[in-house]
Amino acid sequence: MSLKKQFETAVADSKQLPERPDNATLLKLYALYKQGTEGDNETSKPGMMDMVGRAKWGAWDELKGMSQNDAMQEYVDLVESLK
């Protein structure tokens, strides 16, 4: 199965996990998803009052330079480990 297909399957599987992951894991999933689908974060940082937005932005921004394929593979591996 191609990496793209595995990634799409993992995205669907992430919505069906037996229990909700902790916030740190959810941020990691978000960041890997964004890096895998869009590449490096080129958006502006959210304002001070948007704490959730800033956390998501920061998690994604930390992955700058990671290839989209590597991010997809890490996403797939992480979802598999949560099943």
Stockholm file with secondary structure:
# STOCKHOLM 1.0

chainA/1-83         MSLKKQFETAVADSKQLPERPDNATLLKLYALYKQGTEGDNETSKPGMMDMVGRAKWGAWDELKGMSQNDAMQEYVDLVESLK
#=GR chainA/1-83 SS CCHHHHHHHHHHHHTTCSSCCCHHHHHHHHHHHHHHHHCSCCSCCCCTTCHHHHHHHHHHHTTTTCCHHHHHHHHHHHHHHHC
#=GC SS_cons        CCHHHHHHHHHHHHTTCSSCCCHHHHHHHHHHHHHHHHCSCCSCCCCTTCHHHHHHHHHHHTTTTCCHHHHHHHHHHHHHHHC
//
